[in-house]
Amino acid sequence: MSAESVLAVPHLTTANQGPLQEIESHLLQHQSRIEAWFRQQWLQTPAPLYASVDLRNSGFKLAPVDTNLFPAGFNNLNPNFMPLCIQAIQSAMERICPQAVKLLIIPENHTRNLFYLESLAVLAETITLAGYEVKIGSLNPDIATAHTFELPSGKSVLLEPIQRHGGQLQIGDYLPCAILLNNDLSGGRPDILENLDQMVFPPTELGWSDRLKSDHFTQYDHIAKELADLVEIDPWLINPLFNNCGAINFLKREGEECLVKKVRELLDAIQKKYDQYQIDQEPYVIIKADAGTYGMGIMSVKSIDEVHSLNRKQRNRMSSSKEGKAITQVILQEGVYTDEYWGNNNAVAEPVVYMIDHFVVGGFYRVHNKRKRTENLNAPGMTFEPLAFADTCTAPDPSQAPDAEPNRFYAYGVIARLALLAAAREIANSQNSQS
């Protein structure tokens, strides 16, 4: 890649904060061992077709905070890496469904979200360039006939209504070999997707109607410890502490006693680690819906008093998530400060890494001018800046410093793949429970 094609990389304040360099150094020193370990893991537990992982980089800690198995945002990736995406799609499909010729993408229902439709257009284009026929079939009852959406980028998306005949989905005479879900099923699992003869991936059991973030981070906790043993680091440096409560109702203040107790315990546990590493920061906890996405149903607290004193507006915000789904369970997660910034005004940023199969294919910085380094950045007003990979995240340069661009991105790729492996084990567990 020419120098002209490489996008500008933001100044990372973490580059001057030693502890993260120690993590990166460990990963670089043990690269061969790490990659061999990953190869064995993918043989035992194949990766999902695709996923994105939100990371937080505090300068002393690099950890995932969310893993999306139905990612949007493909339009925010660096277009220079389209060839890598194409190769990854081909590799994944040869493993998952080698006989596939025709694919059907089932997207989210929000047709007014032009950003999402742009992502959908890029996803469909990538699969087409990988050598597959693609149609997009909508579950939206408003799509009764084929409708083309013209997009600001100049691309277009054709949405068509789906029919079910026996155990198969099709669009007119178009009979796909496999179904690619790009709908996280927050509103529930529709009957039309149940008991299909066609392969559906990711499986419907991994939608937010069934999946819990606490299950994912339980898997991640085990995996982080495995890697930490391999590279001889404290697993806490790559793993956010977490806890969860039983049933909760923010409007009726039911379950609040458990919430207060668990927040206190988590703040104490974080403080112990801060004391161990002489970190002069104030611990905080992220409270968020245990099932859900789109940055909804999330808040941060630094004391139990903040839990006790939630106002009506805050309780309303924590009572429901995407598509009005009631929040009845929450995960309490260690808040990881972000010390990454973008632009002249030092807007807070966090990296989001994208994977197809087990390959890192790109990512971007989620940037927010009006959010603090302790806050959720997946909120209205956010912008996206493509990560400027000089090469893929699996190609570090030992001749450069640990915090140099390719090495930092290698560290991102390792942690993101750990989260991907946790998702793979979630899928394996769901399939075992169904058999």
PELIN-V833596 format. One record per pair of residues at least 4 apart in sequence whose C-alpha atoms are under 8 Angstrom apart, sorted by sequence separation. I is the first residue (numbers start at 0). J is the second residue. D is the distance in Angstrom with one decimal. If there is no record, write none. Layout:
<<I	J	D> <I	J	D>>
//
This chain:
<<0	4	6.5> <1	5	6.9> <12	16	7.4> <13	17	7.8> <16	20	7.3> <17	21	6.5> <18	22	6.7> <19	23	6.3> <20	24	5.9> <21	25	6.2> <22	26	6.4> <23	27	6.1> <24	28	6.0> <25	29	6.1> <26	30	5.7> <29	33	6.0> <30	34	6.1> <31	35	6.1> <32	36	6.1> <33	37	6.2> <34	38	6.2> <35	39	6.5> <36	40	6.3> <37	41	6.2> <38	42	6.4> <39	43	6.4> <40	44	5.9> <41	45	4.7> <56	60	5.9> <57	61	6.5> <72	76	7.3> <76	80	7.9> <77	81	7.8> <80	84	6.5> <81	85	6.2> <82	86	6.3> <83	87	6.2> <84	88	6.2> <85	89	6.3> <86	90	6.2> <87	91	6.1> <88	92	6.1> <89	93	6.1> <90	94	6.5> <91	95	6.0> <92	96	5.3> <93	97	4.2> <112	116	6.4> <113	117	6.1> <114	118	6.4> <115	119	6.2> <116	120	6.1> <117	121	6.4> <118	122	6.2> <119	123	6.1> <120	124	6.1> <121	125	6.1> <122	126	6.4> <123	127	6.2> <124	128	6.1> <125	129	6.2> <126	130	6.8> <127	131	5.0> <138	142	7.7> <142	146	7.2> <149	153	6.9> <150	154	5.5> <163	167	5.7> <164	168	6.4> <169	173	5.6> <170	174	6.8> <184	188	5.9> <188	192	7.1> <189	193	7.2> <195	199	7.9> <199	203	7.4> <201	205	6.8> <202	206	7.7> <204	208	7.8> <205	209	6.3> <206	210	5.8> <207	211	7.0> <210	214	7.5> <211	215	6.7> <212	216	6.2> <213	217	6.0> <214	218	6.4> <215	219	6.2> <216	220	5.8> <217	221	6.7> <218	222	6.4> <219	223	5.9> <220	224	6.4> <221	225	6.4> <222	226	6.4> <223	227	5.9> <224	228	6.1> <225	229	6.4> <226	230	6.3> <227	231	5.4> <228	232	6.7> <232	236	7.6> <233	237	8.0> <234	238	6.0> <235	239	6.6> <248	252	5.7> <249	253	6.5> <254	258	6.4> <255	259	6.1> <256	260	6.2> <257	261	6.1> <258	262	6.1> <259	263	6.2> <260	264	6.3> <261	265	6.1> <262	266	6.1> <263	267	6.2> <264	268	6.2> <265	269	6.2> <266	270	6.1> <267	271	6.3> <268	272	6.7> <269	273	6.2> <270	274	6.0> <271	275	6.2> <272	276	6.3> <273	277	5.7> <274	278	6.3> <291	295	7.4> <301	305	7.1> <302	306	7.2> <303	307	6.4> <304	308	6.1> <305	309	6.3> <309	313	5.9> <310	314	6.3> <311	315	6.1> <312	316	6.2> <313	317	6.3> <314	318	6.1> <315	319	7.4> <319	323	5.4> <320	324	5.3> <341	345	5.2> <342	346	6.5> <354	358	5.4> <355	359	6.7> <370	374	6.1> <377	381	6.6> <388	392	7.2> <390	394	6.4> <397	401	7.9> <399	403	6.1> <402	406	6.0> <403	407	5.9> <404	408	6.2> <405	409	6.0> <406	410	6.3> <407	411	6.4> <408	412	6.1> <409	413	6.2> <410	414	6.4> <411	415	6.1> <412	416	6.0> <413	417	6.3> <414	418	6.6> <415	419	6.3> <416	420	6.0> <417	421	6.3> <418	422	6.4> <419	423	6.2> <420	424	6.3> <421	425	6.3> <422	426	6.3> <423	427	6.2> <424	428	6.0> <425	429	6.2> <426	430	6.2> <427	431	6.1> <428	432	6.1> <429	433	6.3> <430	434	6.4> <0	5	7.3> <14	19	7.9> <40	45	7.7> <41	46	6.3> <55	60	7.9> <56	61	4.6> <92	97	5.9> <93	98	7.8> <126	131	6.0> <127	132	5.9> <137	142	6.8> <149	154	6.4> <150	155	5.5> <163	168	4.5> <164	169	7.6> <169	174	4.8> <188	193	7.8> <204	209	5.8> <205	210	5.3> <227	232	5.0> <235	240	7.4> <247	252	7.6> <248	253	4.9> <249	254	8.0> <273	278	4.8> <300	305	6.0> <309	314	6.4> <319	324	5.3> <320	325	6.5> <340	345	5.0> <341	346	5.1> <354	359	4.4> <355	360	6.6> <370	375	7.5> <376	381	6.7> <401	406	5.7> <402	407	5.2> <13	19	7.1> <14	20	7.3> <55	61	5.8> <56	62	6.8> <110	116	7.1> <126	132	7.8> <127	133	6.3> <149	155	4.5> <150	156	7.8> <162	168	5.8> <163	169	6.3> <168	174	7.0> <169	175	6.5> <204	210	6.9> <227	233	6.2> <228	234	8.0> <247	253	5.4> <248	254	6.5> <249	255	7.7> <273	279	7.3> <300	306	7.1> <319	325	4.3> <320	326	6.5> <340	346	5.2> <341	347	6.5> <353	359	6.0> <354	360	5.4> <370	376	6.6> <400	406	7.6> <401	407	6.9> <26	33	7.6> <54	61	7.0> <55	62	5.6> <92	99	7.4> <126	133	7.1> <148	155	5.5> <149	156	6.7> <161	168	6.6> <162	169	5.5> <167	174	7.9> <168	175	7.5> <227	234	5.1> <246	253	7.9> <247	254	4.6> <273	280	7.5> <288	295	7.8> <318	325	5.9> <319	326	5.0> <340	347	4.7> <341	348	6.2> <352	359	7.2> <353	360	5.8> <354	361	7.2> <399	406	7.8> <54	62	5.6> <55	63	6.3> <147	155	6.7> <148	156	5.2> <161	169	6.0> <162	170	6.1> <226	234	7.9> <246	254	6.3> <247	255	7.1> <287	295	7.9> <288	296	5.5> <318	326	5.3> <339	347	6.2> <340	348	5.0> <352	360	7.9> <353	361	5.4> <54	63	4.3> <55	64	6.8> <147	156	5.6> <148	157	6.3> <161	170	5.3> <162	171	7.5> <245	254	7.3> <287	296	5.4> <288	297	6.7> <317	326	7.0> <318	327	7.9> <338	347	7.5> <339	348	5.3> <340	349	8.0> <352	361	6.1> <353	362	5.2> <367	376	6.0> <396	405	6.4> <397	406	7.9> <53	63	5.7> <54	64	5.8> <123	133	6.6> <147	157	4.3> <148	158	7.9> <160	170	6.7> <224	234	5.3> <244	254	7.9> <287	297	4.3> <337	347	7.2> <338	348	7.8> <339	349	6.4> <352	362	4.3> <366	376	7.0> <395	405	5.2> <396	406	6.3> <52	63	6.6> <53	64	5.7> <54	65	7.4> <123	134	7.9> <146	157	5.7> <147	158	6.3> <159	170	7.0> <192	203	7.7> <223	234	5.8> <270	281	7.9> <286	297	5.7> <287	298	6.4> <337	348	7.1> <351	362	5.4> <352	363	6.8> <365	376	6.9> <369	380	7.6> <394	405	7.0> <395	406	4.8> <52	64	7.6> <53	65	5.2> <145	157	6.8> <146	158	5.4> <245	257	7.8> <270	282	6.2> <285	297	7.0> <286	298	5.3> <337	349	6.6> <350	362	7.1> <351	363	5.4> <365	377	7.5> <368	380	7.6> <394	406	7.9> <52	65	5.8> <53	66	6.4> <106	119	7.6> <145	158	5.7> <146	159	6.5> <244	257	6.3> <269	282	6.1> <285	298	5.8> <286	299	6.0> <350	363	5.8> <351	364	6.0> <367	380	6.4> <368	381	7.4> <392	405	6.9> <395	408	7.8> <52	66	4.5> <145	159	4.3> <223	237	6.8> <244	258	6.4> <285	299	4.4> <286	300	7.7> <350	364	4.4> <351	365	6.9> <367	381	4.6> <391	405	7.9> <395	409	5.7> <51	66	5.9> <52	67	6.3> <144	159	6.1> <145	160	6.6> <188	203	7.0> <223	238	6.4> <284	299	5.6> <285	300	6.6> <349	364	5.3> <350	365	6.3> <366	381	5.5> <367	382	6.3> <389	404	7.7> <390	405	6.9> <394	409	6.6> <50	66	7.0> <51	67	5.2> <142	158	7.4> <143	159	7.6> <144	160	6.1> <266	282	6.1> <283	299	6.8> <284	300	5.4> <348	364	5.9> <349	365	5.4> <365	381	6.5> <366	382	5.1> <388	404	7.7> <389	405	6.6> <392	408	5.2> <393	409	5.5> <50	67	5.5> <51	68	6.8> <142	159	6.7> <143	160	5.7> <244	261	7.4> <266	283	6.5> <283	300	5.6> <284	301	6.3> <348	365	5.4> <349	366	6.7> <365	382	5.9> <366	383	5.9> <388	405	6.9> <392	409	4.4> <50	68	4.6> <142	160	5.8> <188	206	7.9> <220	238	6.7> <243	261	7.3> <266	284	6.9> <283	301	4.4> <348	366	4.3> <365	383	4.9> <366	384	7.4> <391	409	7.9> <392	410	7.7> <49	68	6.5> <50	69	6.4> <51	70	5.9> <104	123	7.9> <178	197	6.9> <180	199	7.0> <184	203	7.7> <219	238	7.8> <242	261	6.8> <265	284	7.4> <282	301	6.3> <283	302	7.5> <298	317	7.9> <347	366	5.8> <348	367	6.5> <364	383	5.6> <365	384	6.7> <392	411	7.2> <393	412	6.7> <49	69	7.4> <50	70	5.8> <177	197	5.4> <178	198	6.1> <179	199	6.0> <180	200	6.0> <187	207	7.6> <188	208	6.6> <281	301	7.4> <296	316	6.1> <297	317	6.8> <346	366	6.3> <347	367	5.6> <363	383	6.2> <364	384	5.1> <388	408	7.2> <392	412	5.2> <393	413	7.9> <47	68	7.7> <49	70	7.5> <137	158	6.1> <139	160	7.9> <176	197	6.3> <177	198	4.9> <178	199	4.7> <179	200	5.3> <180	201	6.2> <185	206	6.7> <187	208	4.9> <295	316	7.8> <296	317	4.6> <346	367	5.8> <347	368	6.5> <363	384	5.3> <364	385	6.2> <135	157	6.7> <136	158	5.8> <137	159	5.9> <138	160	7.0> <175	197	8.0> <176	198	7.4> <177	199	6.1> <178	200	6.4> <179	201	6.9> <180	202	8.0> <183	205	8.0> <184	206	5.0> <185	207	4.9> <186	208	6.8> <262	284	7.0> <295	317	7.9> <296	318	7.1> <346	368	4.7> <363	385	4.0> <364	386	6.2> <134	157	7.9> <135	158	5.4> <136	159	4.9> <137	160	5.4> <138	161	7.0> <177	200	7.9> <183	206	4.8> <184	207	5.7> <185	208	5.4> <242	265	7.3> <296	319	6.5> <345	368	8.0> <346	369	7.7> <347	370	6.8> <362	385	6.1> <363	386	4.4> <134	158	7.9> <135	159	6.4> <136	160	5.5> <137	161	6.3> <182	206	7.8> <183	207	5.9> <184	208	5.9> <241	265	7.1> <295	319	7.8> <296	320	5.5> <344	368	8.0> <347	371	6.7> <362	386	5.4> <134	159	8.0> <136	161	5.4> <216	241	7.8> <240	265	7.4> <295	320	5.2> <341	366	6.9> <347	372	6.1> <361	386	6.9> <295	321	6.7> <340	366	7.8> <168	195	7.8> <349	376	7.8> <361	388	7.3> <163	191	6.9> <166	194	6.7> <167	195	5.8> <213	241	7.9> <292	320	7.6> <293	321	7.0> <348	376	7.7> <102	131	6.9> <104	133	7.3> <106	135	7.2> <108	137	7.0> <166	195	4.6> <167	196	5.9> <168	197	7.8> <213	242	7.6> <240	269	7.6> <288	317	7.8> <291	320	6.5> <292	321	6.9> <101	131	5.8> <102	132	6.1> <103	133	5.8> <104	134	6.3> <105	135	6.0> <106	136	7.3> <107	137	7.7> <108	138	6.6> <166	196	5.1> <167	197	6.2> <213	243	7.0> <287	317	7.8> <291	321	6.7> <296	326	7.6> <361	391	7.4> <100	131	5.4> <101	132	4.7> <102	133	5.0> <103	134	5.1> <104	135	4.7> <105	136	5.3> <106	137	6.3> <107	138	7.9> <108	139	5.2> <166	197	7.5> <360	391	6.9> <361	392	7.8> <99	131	7.9> <100	132	6.3> <101	133	5.9> <102	134	6.6> <103	135	5.7> <104	136	6.1> <105	137	5.8> <106	138	7.7> <288	320	7.5> <359	391	6.9> <360	392	7.8> <103	136	6.5> <105	138	7.2> <117	150	6.8> <359	392	6.1> <116	150	7.6> <120	154	6.8> <136	170	7.1> <338	372	7.0> <359	393	7.3> <117	152	7.5> <120	155	6.6> <266	301	7.7> <299	334	7.6> <337	372	5.2> <120	156	5.8> <266	302	7.7> <290	326	7.9> <336	372	5.6> <337	373	7.0> <350	386	7.8> <88	125	8.0> <113	150	6.9> <117	154	7.5> <119	156	7.5> <289	326	7.9> <336	373	5.3> <88	126	6.8> <288	326	6.0> <290	328	7.7> <335	373	7.1> <19	58	5.0> <263	302	7.4> <288	327	7.8> <289	328	5.5> <290	329	7.8> <334	373	6.9> <18	58	6.4> <19	59	4.8> <48	88	7.8> <74	114	8.0> <85	125	5.9> <89	129	5.9> <116	156	6.9> <262	302	7.8> <263	303	6.3> <288	328	6.2> <289	329	4.4> <17	58	7.5> <18	59	4.8> <19	60	6.2> <84	125	7.0> <85	126	6.9> <88	129	6.5> <89	130	7.9> <262	303	6.6> <288	329	4.4> <289	330	5.0> <16	58	5.7> <17	59	7.6> <18	60	7.7> <19	61	7.3> <72	114	7.7> <287	329	5.3> <288	330	6.2> <13	56	7.8> <16	59	7.4> <48	91	6.2> <72	115	6.9> <74	117	5.9> <75	118	7.7> <85	128	6.6> <86	129	7.0> <286	329	6.5> <287	330	5.6> <13	57	7.1> <14	58	7.7> <71	115	6.4> <73	117	8.0> <74	118	4.6> <81	125	7.2> <85	129	5.0> <259	303	5.8> <286	330	6.0> <287	331	6.7> <13	58	4.6> <73	118	4.7> <286	331	4.8> <12	58	7.8> <72	118	5.2> <73	119	7.4> <285	331	5.8> <286	332	6.5> <71	118	5.8> <74	121	5.9> <259	306	6.6> <284	331	6.5> <285	332	5.1> <71	119	7.3> <73	121	6.1> <258	306	7.9> <259	307	7.6> <284	332	5.7> <285	333	6.2> <73	122	6.4> <284	333	4.9> <285	334	5.4> <283	333	6.6> <284	334	4.8> <282	333	7.9> <283	334	5.1> <255	307	8.0> <282	334	7.1> <283	335	8.0> <359	412	6.4> <359	416	7.8> <352	411	7.3> <357	416	7.2> <352	412	7.1> <250	311	7.8> <350	411	8.0> <354	416	8.0> <357	419	7.7> <352	415	6.4> <250	314	5.7> <269	333	7.1> <249	314	5.3> <250	315	6.6> <249	315	7.5> <265	331	7.9> <266	333	7.9> <249	317	6.6> <250	318	6.6> <265	333	7.1> <249	318	5.8> <262	331	7.0> <248	318	6.9> <261	331	7.7> <103	175	5.8> <101	174	7.3> <102	175	5.0> <103	176	8.0> <105	178	7.2> <101	175	4.6> <102	176	5.9> <103	177	6.5> <104	178	6.1> <105	179	6.3> <106	180	6.6> <107	181	6.5> <108	182	7.9> <299	373	7.4> <4	79	7.7> <100	175	7.6> <101	176	5.4> <102	177	5.3> <103	178	4.9> <104	179	4.8> <105	180	5.0> <106	181	4.7> <107	182	4.6> <299	374	6.7> <100	176	6.5> <101	177	7.1> <102	178	6.0> <103	179	6.0> <104	180	5.9> <105	181	5.7> <106	182	5.0> <107	183	7.5> <213	289	6.4> <298	374	7.7> <99	176	5.2> <102	179	7.0> <104	181	6.7> <105	182	6.4> <212	289	5.1> <298	375	7.6> <98	176	7.7> <99	177	6.8> <211	289	5.3> <212	290	6.1> <248	326	7.3> <297	375	7.3> <211	290	5.0> <247	326	7.7> <248	327	6.0> <210	290	6.3> <247	327	5.0> <96	177	7.6> <209	290	7.9> <246	327	5.4> <247	328	5.7> <294	375	7.2> <208	290	7.4> <246	328	5.4> <247	329	7.6> <294	376	7.9> <207	290	5.3> <245	328	6.2> <294	377	5.0> <207	291	5.8> <244	328	6.7> <245	329	8.0> <293	377	6.9> <294	378	6.0> <243	328	7.8> <244	329	6.4> <293	378	7.9> <243	329	6.1> <244	330	7.1> <243	330	4.6> <242	330	6.0> <243	331	5.5> <241	330	7.1> <242	331	5.1> <241	331	5.4> <242	332	6.5> <283	373	7.8> <241	332	4.2> <240	332	6.0> <241	333	5.8> <239	332	6.6> <240	333	5.1> <239	333	5.3> <239	334	7.5> <239	335	7.3> <96	198	7.9> <185	291	6.6> <71	181	7.7> <69	180	6.9> <70	181	6.9> <69	181	4.9> <69	182	6.2> <69	183	5.7> <68	183	7.7> <213	330	6.1> <212	330	7.0> <69	201	7.7> <68	201	7.2> <186	321	7.8> <185	321	6.6> <186	322	6.1> <68	205	7.7> <185	322	6.9> <186	324	6.7> <185	324	7.2> <65	212	7.9> <48	200	7.2> <47	200	7.9> <48	201	6.9> <47	201	6.6> <62	236	7.3> <63	237	7.7> <60	235	7.9> <61	236	6.4> <62	237	4.6> <63	238	7.2> <64	239	7.3> <60	236	4.8> <61	237	5.2> <62	238	5.3> <63	239	7.4> <59	236	7.1> <60	237	6.1> <61	238	7.7> <62	239	6.3> <237	414	7.3> <33	226	7.7> <223	417	7.0> <222	417	6.7> <33	229	7.6> <32	229	7.8> <33	230	7.9> <219	417	7.0> <222	420	7.8> <219	418	6.1> <222	421	6.9> <29	230	6.2> <219	420	7.8> <219	421	5.0> <218	421	5.1> <26	230	6.9> <218	422	7.8> <25	230	6.2> <216	421	7.6> <25	231	7.8> <215	421	6.2> <218	424	7.1> <25	232	7.7> <215	422	6.4> <218	425	7.3> <22	232	7.7> <215	425	6.6> <214	425	7.6> <22	236	7.7> <205	425	7.9> <205	426	7.0> <202	426	7.6> <205	429	7.8> <67	292	8.0> <204	429	6.7> <91	355	7.4> <91	356	5.3> <90	356	7.4> <88	355	6.5> <87	355	5.7> <88	356	7.2> <87	356	6.2> <84	355	6.9> <87	358	6.5> <62	335	7.7> <87	360	7.9> <60	335	7.6> <84	360	5.8> <83	360	6.1> <57	335	6.3> <56	335	7.3> <57	336	4.9> <58	337	7.9> <55	335	6.1> <56	336	6.9> <57	337	4.7> <58	338	6.3> <80	360	6.8> <55	336	6.8> <56	337	5.1> <57	338	5.0> <80	361	7.0> <55	337	5.5> <56	338	6.1> <57	339	7.7> <56	339	6.9> <77	361	6.8> <76	361	6.1> <77	362	7.4> <76	362	5.6> <77	363	7.9> <75	362	7.7> <76	363	6.2> <75	363	6.7> <56	349	7.2> <55	349	5.8> <54	349	6.3> <55	350	7.0> <53	349	7.3> <54	350	5.5> <53	350	6.3> <54	351	6.0> <53	351	4.5> <54	352	7.7> <52	351	5.5> <53	352	6.7> <51	351	6.7> <52	352	5.3> <51	352	5.5> <52	353	6.6> <51	353	4.4> <50	353	6.0> <51	354	6.2> <49	353	7.6> <50	354	5.4> <49	354	5.5> <50	355	6.7> <49	355	4.3> <48	355	5.6> <49	356	5.7> <47	355	7.7> <48	356	4.7> <75	383	6.5> <77	385	5.4> <47	356	5.8> <75	384	7.2> <76	385	5.5> <77	386	7.0> <46	356	5.4> <47	357	7.7> <75	385	6.2> <76	386	7.5> <77	387	7.4> <46	357	5.6> <41	357	7.5> <13	338	6.2> <12	338	6.2> <13	339	6.9> <11	338	7.4> <12	339	6.0> <11	339	5.2> <12	340	7.3> <10	339	7.7> <11	340	6.4> <10	340	6.9> <9	340	7.0> <10	341	7.0> <9	341	5.4> <9	342	6.8> <63	414	7.0> <62	414	6.7> <63	415	6.9> <66	418	6.8> <61	414	7.7> <66	419	7.6> <68	422	7.8> <63	418	7.0> <66	422	7.8> <54	411	7.7> <54	415	7.6> <52	415	5.8> <51	415	7.9> <52	418	7.1> <52	419	7.8> <27	395	7.4> <50	419	7.0> <27	397	7.0> <47	419	7.5> <46	419	6.8> <27	401	7.5> <46	420	6.5> <47	422	7.3> <44	420	7.6> <46	422	7.8> <47	423	5.9> <24	401	5.5> <46	423	5.2> <8	386	7.3> <23	401	5.6> <45	423	6.4> <6	385	7.7> <8	387	5.9> <23	402	7.0> <27	406	7.5> <41	420	7.8> <44	423	6.1> <47	426	7.9> <6	386	7.7> <7	387	6.5> <21	401	7.9> <40	420	7.7> <44	424	6.5> <6	387	5.0> <20	401	5.7> <5	387	6.0> <20	402	5.9> <5	388	7.3> <23	406	7.2> <44	427	7.1> <5	389	6.4> <23	407	6.9> <26	410	6.8> <23	410	5.9> <14	402	5.7> <0	389	7.4> <8	404	7.9>>
//
